[in-house]
Amino acid sequence: MSASLTAGLFAGLPAPPALAAACPDDPNTIGSVDGSELTYSLHTKYTAEWARARADWNALGKVDIKPHTGAAYADVDATDVDRADIGWSGLWESHELGSDDIVLNDHFLGSYPADVKRGIVTHELGHALRLGHRSARGAVMYCSDTRTAFAPAAADIAAYRAVWGS
């Protein structure tokens, strides 16, 4: 996989049928985890959603997701944009040098209910944890905002355990 791998969510509820049909289980991503921790720097207004997503993933116990406190780069920087010209509500992007990015698009998220916002943040943080897309709408790692899970579901937990162990 290339270092510039991106994994974004397509915005709009409901998703176009072609998008829903093109959502196979993807291989896991390269992720942003350093050792057994993922440090982050927040520059987003979605801090409540981030806190819930962090708690949900941390509850699985293998990777410690925590705020960045050191002098070096954080593993992930979370920021906001407000752009109607792009087709995603959230995006995780890996960078070979420096911090990886999680970008949240307020153009779409601003009008979403709280649980959908939480699902998008949890989804993008899942990519940082090396998780690829799942084909089931009942998985938080489903590739569209039409997912029905807003926290890690059984398919997500199984994928997490496949990467990080039980």
N, C-alpha and C positions, 0 to 999 in steps of 0.2 A: 504494500500500500504506500502511496506517496505521502510525503510529509505535509502536503497541502490538502489532505483529505478533508472534505467538509461533509457535515451531516446536518441538514436543516429540515425543518418542518414546513410543509406547504400550508399556507394560510387559507382560511375560508372554510366555513362550515355550511353544508357538507362538502367533502372533497369530491372533485370530479371522478366519475366512475373509472376512468383510465388510471388515475392515481391509485385508487383503492385496489385495482387489479394488479398493479405493479409494485406491490409491497411484500416481496418475499422475505423470508428470514435472511438477513445479511450476516456476513462474518463479523466477528468482533472487530472493533477499531483499534488503532494504535494507542488511543487514550492519552491522558495527561498525568497519570499517576506516577509519582517519583518514589520508588521503593514500595512502602505500604502506606503512604500518605498522599493526599492531594490538598495542596494549599491554594487558597484563592484570595483575590482582591476584588472587592465589590465596588462598582461604580454604576449601580442600577437602582431604580426605584422599587424593584420587585424583591425587596429584602425579606419580606414576610414569606413569600413563596420560596425564596432561596433557603430560608431557615427550615421550612417544612421539608423541602427536598433533601437538604443536608441530613436532617434527623432521620428521614426514611431510609436513606442509603447507609448512614452510619449504624443504624440498628442491625444491619446485616453483619457487622463486626469485623470485617477483614481489612478494609481501607479506612483510615482516619481522615475524614474531610474536615479541614479546619482553616481558620483565617491565617493569612500569611503574616508573619512577624519578622522575618529575616531581612537581610540586606540584598540578597540575590533576588531573582525573579520569582514571582508566585507561579505555581503550576498553571493556573487559570486566572484570567481577568474577565469579570462579567461586566458588560456595558450595555447600554440601551441605544437604539436608533429609532427614528420615526420616519419610515420610508414606505410609501405606497408603491414604489416602482420595483420592489422585489417581492417574490412569491413565498416568503417564509416568515414565520412568527418567531422562530428561534433557530440559532445556528451555533454549532460547535465547530471550531476550526483549529487544526493543529499547526504549529509552527516549529521549524527545526531549531531556531534560536529564539530565546525569550519565552514569554508566557503564551500558552494557547489561549484562545478566545471563546467565550460564550457570549453571543450577541442576542439580545432580546428586542424584538421589533414592536415598539409601542403602538405603531399604526394599527396592528391587529390586536395585540394583547390588551390595549386600552379599553376595548369594547367587549372583551371576553369575561365570562363569569369567573369568580375566584378559583373554582376547582379546575377549570381549563387552564388558567394561568399557571397554577401549581403543577399540572401535568406537563406543560411545556418546559418549565424550568427543571422538573425532575427528569424529563426526557433528555434534555441537553446535558445535564450533569451525568446522566447514564452514559452518554457518549464519552465524556471525559474519563469515565470509569472503564472504558474499553468495550462497551456494549454496542452491538449493531442493532439494526431494526428487527422487529418481530412482525410476523404476518398477522397476528391476532389483534383485532381492535380492542380486546380486553387486556392488552399489555401496555404499560406506560411507554415502552419502546416502539409502539406502532408508529408508522411513518407519517401520520397525518393528525391534524388537530381534532379529527373525529374520533379519536381514541375514547374508550369508555373507562379507562383506568387513569387515576391521577396520582397514584403512588405505585411503587413496585408491586406487580402482581406475580402470580406463580411462574409464568413464562420468563419474566424479568429476573426473578430470584434464581431460577434455574440457570439462566445465562450468566448471572453474576457469580454463582457458585462454580460454574464451569471455568470461569476465568480465575477466580480468587480462592476457590476451595470452600469446603463446608465450615 
